[in-house]
Amino acid sequence: MKRMVTTAALTALASPALAHPGDHHELTGWADALYHLLGSPFHLALVAGAIVLGFGVLKVRSSRRQAKKR
């Protein structure tokens, strides 16, 4: 639990460094936000990375569960 809190705190501190340039005041609703996320190569790369990381975590957890059953 302590490691998770530390990781969350460090991630929150690093988030301004990950921001891309540009103004987000034109985003007035969910549709605009979704278009912005799917229309930006920067955001698409982050979404793809999150999906790959998520599948990697699921695979590691699944293999650990299989190892415990044996």
DSSP file (Angstrom, degrees, kcal/mol; ACC not computed):
  #  RESIDUE AA STRUCTURE BP1 BP2  ACC     N-H-->O    O-->H-N    N-H-->O    O-->H-N    TCO  KAPPA ALPHA  PHI   PSI    X-CA   Y-CA   Z-CA
    1    1 A M     >        0   0    0      0, 0.0     4,-2.2     0, 0.0     5,-0.2   0.000 360.0 360.0 360.0 -40.1    0.0    0.0    0.0
    2    2 A K  H  >  +     0   0    0      1,-0.2     4,-2.3     2,-0.2     5,-0.2   0.891 360.0  51.1 -63.3 -38.9    2.8    2.4    0.8
    3    3 A R  H  > S+     0   0    0      2,-0.2     4,-2.5     1,-0.2    -1,-0.2   0.887 109.0  51.1 -65.2 -38.8    4.4    1.7   -2.6
    4    4 A M  H  > S+     0   0    0      2,-0.2     4,-2.5     1,-0.2    -2,-0.2   0.910 111.0  47.6 -66.3 -42.2    1.1    2.5   -4.3
    5    5 A V  H  X S+     0   0    0     -4,-2.2     4,-2.3     2,-0.2    -2,-0.2   0.912 112.9  49.0 -65.3 -42.1    0.7    5.8   -2.5
    6    6 A T  H  X S+     0   0    0     -4,-2.3     4,-2.5     2,-0.2    -2,-0.2   0.921 111.9  48.7 -63.0 -44.1    4.3    6.8   -3.2
    7    7 A T  H  X S+     0   0    0     -4,-2.5     4,-2.2     1,-0.2    -2,-0.2   0.907 111.5  49.6 -62.9 -42.3    3.8    5.9   -6.9
    8    8 A A  H  X S+     0   0    0     -4,-2.5     4,-2.2     2,-0.2    -1,-0.2   0.904 111.6  48.9 -63.8 -41.0    0.6    7.9   -7.1
    9    9 A A  H  X S+     0   0    0     -4,-2.3     4,-1.8     2,-0.2    -2,-0.2   0.917 112.2  47.3 -65.7 -43.1    2.2   10.9   -5.5
   10   10 A L  H  X S+     0   0    0     -4,-2.5     4,-1.5     1,-0.2    -1,-0.2   0.868 111.7  51.5 -67.2 -35.6    5.2   10.8   -7.8
   11   11 A T  H  X S+     0   0    0     -4,-2.2     4,-1.0     2,-0.2    -2,-0.2   0.906 108.5  51.2 -65.9 -41.8    2.9   10.5  -10.8
   12   12 A A  H  < S+     0   0    0     -4,-2.2     3,-0.4     1,-0.2    -2,-0.2   0.872 110.1  49.9 -63.8 -36.3    0.9   13.5   -9.7
   13   13 A L  H  < S+     0   0    0     -4,-1.8     4,-0.2     1,-0.2    -1,-0.2   0.827 112.0  48.0 -70.6 -30.9    4.0   15.5   -9.4
   14   14 A A  H >X S+     0   0    0     -4,-1.5     4,-0.9     1,-0.2     3,-0.9   0.578  85.1  92.0 -86.7 -10.0    5.3   14.5  -12.8
   15   15 A S  H >X S+     0   0    0     -4,-1.0     3,-0.7    -3,-0.4     4,-0.5   0.845  80.3  56.0 -60.7 -36.9    2.0   15.2  -14.7
   16   16 A P  H >4 S+     0   0    0      0, 0.0     3,-0.8     0, 0.0    -1,-0.3   0.859 104.1  55.9 -62.8 -30.3    2.8   18.9  -15.6
   17   17 A A  H <4 S+     0   0    0     -3,-0.9    -2,-0.2    -4,-0.2    -3,-0.1   0.772 105.5  52.0 -69.9 -24.8    6.0   17.6  -17.3
   18   18 A L  H << S+     0   0    0     -4,-0.9    -1,-0.2    -3,-0.7    -3,-0.1   0.514  85.1 113.3 -88.0  -5.7    4.0   15.3  -19.5
   19   19 A A    <<  -     0   0    0     -3,-0.8     3,-0.0    -4,-0.5    -4,-0.0  -0.376  60.4-138.1 -70.2 143.8    1.6   18.0  -20.7
   20   20 A H        -     0   0    0      1,-0.1    -1,-0.1    -2,-0.1    -2,-0.1  -0.670  28.7 -95.1 -96.8 157.6    1.7   18.9  -24.3
   21   21 A P  S    S+     0   0    0      0, 0.0     2,-0.2     0, 0.0    -1,-0.1  -0.364  75.4  83.9 -70.0 150.4    1.6   22.5  -25.5
   22   22 A G  S    S-     0   0    0     -2,-0.1     2,-0.4    -3,-0.0    -2,-0.0  -0.472  72.8 -88.7 134.4 156.2   -1.8   23.9  -26.5
   23   23 A D        -     0   0    0     -2,-0.2     3,-0.2     1,-0.1     0, 0.0  -0.762  22.4-169.2 -96.5 138.7   -4.8   25.5  -25.2
   24   24 A H    >   +     0   0    0     -2,-0.4     3,-1.1     1,-0.1    -1,-0.1   0.147  59.9 103.8-111.6  17.4   -7.8   23.3  -24.0
   25   25 A H  T 3  S+     0   0    0      1,-0.2    -1,-0.1     3,-0.0    -2,-0.0   0.696  70.6  66.9 -73.5 -17.7  -10.3   26.1  -23.6
   26   26 A E  T 3  S+     0   0    0     -3,-0.2     2,-0.9     6,-0.0    -1,-0.2   0.603  75.2  99.0 -77.9  -9.5  -12.1   25.2  -26.8
   27   27 A L    <   +     0   0    0     -3,-1.1     3,-0.1     1,-0.2    -3,-0.0  -0.679  41.2 159.8 -81.0 107.4  -13.2   21.8  -25.2
   28   28 A T        +     0   0    0     -2,-0.9     2,-0.3     1,-0.1    -1,-0.2   0.545  57.0   6.6-109.1  -9.4  -16.8   22.5  -24.2
   29   29 A G  S  > S-     0   0    0      1,-0.1     4,-2.2     0, 0.0     5,-0.2  -0.923  84.7 -81.8-158.5-178.1  -18.3   19.0  -23.9
   30   30 A W  H  > S+     0   0    0     -2,-0.3     4,-2.7     1,-0.2     5,-0.2   0.873 122.7  54.3 -63.0 -38.9  -17.6   15.3  -24.0
   31   31 A A  H  > S+     0   0    0      2,-0.2     4,-2.5     1,-0.2    -1,-0.2   0.917 109.9  46.6 -64.0 -43.1  -17.7   15.2  -27.8
   32   32 A D  H  > S+     0   0    0      2,-0.2     4,-2.3     1,-0.2    -1,-0.2   0.907 113.5  49.2 -64.5 -41.2  -15.1   17.9  -28.1
   33   33 A A  H  X S+     0   0    0     -4,-2.2     4,-2.4     2,-0.2    -2,-0.2   0.911 111.8  48.3 -64.6 -42.2  -12.9   16.1  -25.5
   34   34 A L  H  X S+     0   0    0     -4,-2.7     4,-2.6     2,-0.2     5,-0.2   0.917 111.6  49.7 -65.1 -43.0  -13.2   12.8  -27.2
   35   35 A Y  H  X S+     0   0    0     -4,-2.5     4,-1.7     1,-0.2    -1,-0.2   0.902 111.1  50.6 -61.2 -40.6  -12.4   14.3  -30.6
   36   36 A H  H  X S+     0   0    0     -4,-2.3     4,-0.7     2,-0.2     7,-0.2   0.919 112.3  46.3 -63.6 -44.0   -9.3   16.0  -29.0
   37   37 A L  H  < S+     0   0    0     -4,-2.4     3,-0.3     1,-0.2    -2,-0.2   0.899 119.6  38.9 -67.0 -40.2   -8.2   12.7  -27.4
   38   38 A L  H  < S+     0   0    0     -4,-2.6    -1,-0.2     1,-0.2    -2,-0.2   0.643 114.7  54.0 -86.1 -14.5   -8.6   10.7  -30.6
   39   39 A G  H  < S+     0   0    0     -4,-1.7    -1,-0.2    -5,-0.2    -2,-0.2   0.491  92.7  80.8 -97.1  -4.1   -7.4   13.4  -33.0
   40   40 A S     X  -     0   0    0     -4,-0.7     4,-2.6    -3,-0.3     5,-0.2  -0.897  65.5-151.0-107.3 124.8   -4.1   14.0  -31.3
   41   41 A P  H  > S+     0   0    0      0, 0.0     4,-2.2     0, 0.0     5,-0.2   0.859  99.6  57.3 -59.4 -34.1   -1.1   11.7  -32.0
   42   42 A F  H  > S+     0   0    0      2,-0.2     4,-1.7     1,-0.2     5,-0.1   0.943 110.4  41.8 -61.4 -48.0    0.2   12.5  -28.6
   43   43 A H  H  > S+     0   0    0     -7,-0.2     4,-2.7     1,-0.2     5,-0.2   0.887 111.7  55.1 -68.6 -38.7   -2.9   11.3  -26.9
   44   44 A L  H  X S+     0   0    0     -4,-2.6     4,-2.7     1,-0.2    -1,-0.2   0.892 107.2  51.3 -61.2 -38.4   -3.3    8.3  -29.1
   45   45 A A  H  X S+     0   0    0     -4,-2.2     4,-2.4    -5,-0.2    -1,-0.2   0.902 110.7  48.3 -64.8 -40.3    0.3    7.2  -28.1
   46   46 A L  H  X S+     0   0    0     -4,-1.7     4,-2.3     2,-0.2    -2,-0.2   0.907 112.5  48.0 -66.1 -41.3   -0.6    7.6  -24.4
   47   47 A V  H  X S+     0   0    0     -4,-2.7     4,-2.3     2,-0.2    -2,-0.2   0.929 112.8  48.4 -64.5 -44.9   -3.9    5.6  -24.9
   48   48 A A  H  X S+     0   0    0     -4,-2.7     4,-2.5     1,-0.2    -2,-0.2   0.911 111.8  49.9 -61.9 -42.2   -2.0    2.9  -26.8
   49   49 A G  H  X S+     0   0    0     -4,-2.4     4,-2.6     1,-0.2    -1,-0.2   0.892 109.9  50.5 -62.9 -39.7    0.7    2.7  -24.1
   50   50 A A  H  X S+     0   0    0     -4,-2.3     4,-2.5     2,-0.2    -1,-0.2   0.895 111.0  49.1 -65.6 -39.5   -1.9    2.5  -21.4
   51   51 A I  H  X S+     0   0    0     -4,-2.3     4,-2.5     2,-0.2     5,-0.2   0.937 112.8  46.7 -65.5 -46.0   -3.6   -0.4  -23.2
   52   52 A V  H  X S+     0   0    0     -4,-2.5     4,-2.2     1,-0.2    -2,-0.2   0.920 113.9  48.5 -62.0 -43.5   -0.3   -2.3  -23.7
   53   53 A L  H  X S+     0   0    0     -4,-2.6     4,-2.5     2,-0.2    -1,-0.2   0.906 110.4  52.0 -63.3 -41.4    0.6   -1.7  -20.1
   54   54 A G  H  X S+     0   0    0     -4,-2.5     4,-2.4     1,-0.2    -2,-0.2   0.922 110.4  46.9 -61.4 -45.2   -2.8   -2.9  -18.9
   55   55 A F  H  X S+     0   0    0     -4,-2.5     4,-2.2     1,-0.2    -1,-0.2   0.875 111.2  53.0 -64.8 -36.0   -2.5   -6.1  -20.9
   56   56 A G  H  X S+     0   0    0     -4,-2.2     4,-2.3    -5,-0.2    -2,-0.2   0.916 109.5  47.8 -63.9 -43.1    1.0   -6.7  -19.6
   57   57 A V  H  X S+     0   0    0     -4,-2.5     4,-2.6     1,-0.2     5,-0.2   0.916 111.6  50.5 -63.9 -42.9   -0.2   -6.3  -16.0
   58   58 A L  H  X S+     0   0    0     -4,-2.4     4,-2.4     1,-0.2    -1,-0.2   0.893 110.3  50.0 -62.0 -39.4   -3.1   -8.7  -16.6
   59   59 A K  H  X S+     0   0    0     -4,-2.2     4,-2.4     2,-0.2    -1,-0.2   0.911 111.5  47.7 -66.4 -42.5   -0.7  -11.3  -18.1
   60   60 A V  H  X S+     0   0    0     -4,-2.3     4,-2.0     2,-0.2    -2,-0.2   0.923 113.6  47.5 -64.5 -43.7    1.7  -11.1  -15.2
   61   61 A R  H  X S+     0   0    0     -4,-2.6     4,-2.0     1,-0.2    -2,-0.2   0.902 112.1  50.4 -64.1 -39.9   -1.1  -11.4  -12.7
   62   62 A S  H  X S+     0   0    0     -4,-2.4     4,-2.2    -5,-0.2    -2,-0.2   0.914 110.4  48.7 -64.8 -42.9   -2.6  -14.3  -14.6
   63   63 A S  H  X S+     0   0    0     -4,-2.4     4,-1.9     1,-0.2    -1,-0.2   0.854 110.2  52.1 -67.8 -32.8    0.7  -16.1  -14.7
   64   64 A R  H  X S+     0   0    0     -4,-2.0     4,-1.7     2,-0.2    -1,-0.2   0.888 109.3  49.4 -69.0 -37.5    1.3  -15.6  -11.0
   65   65 A R  H  X S+     0   0    0     -4,-2.0     4,-1.5     2,-0.2    -2,-0.2   0.900 110.4  50.4 -66.5 -39.5   -2.1  -17.0  -10.2
   66   66 A Q  H  X S+     0   0    0     -4,-2.2     4,-0.9     1,-0.2    -2,-0.2   0.881 109.0  52.2 -65.0 -37.6   -1.4  -20.0  -12.4
   67   67 A A  H  < S+     0   0    0     -4,-1.9     3,-0.3     1,-0.2    -1,-0.2   0.855 107.4  52.4 -67.3 -34.9    1.9  -20.5  -10.6
   68   68 A K  H  < S+     0   0    0     -4,-1.7    -1,-0.2     1,-0.2    -2,-0.2   0.826 104.7  56.2 -70.1 -30.8    0.2  -20.5   -7.2
   69   69 A K  H  <        0   0    0     -4,-1.5    -1,-0.2     1,-0.2    -2,-0.2   0.769 360.0 360.0 -72.0 -24.9   -2.3  -23.2   -8.3
   70   70 A R     <        0   0    0     -4,-0.9    -1,-0.2    -3,-0.3    -2,-0.2   0.472 360.0 360.0 -80.7 360.0    0.5  -25.6   -9.1
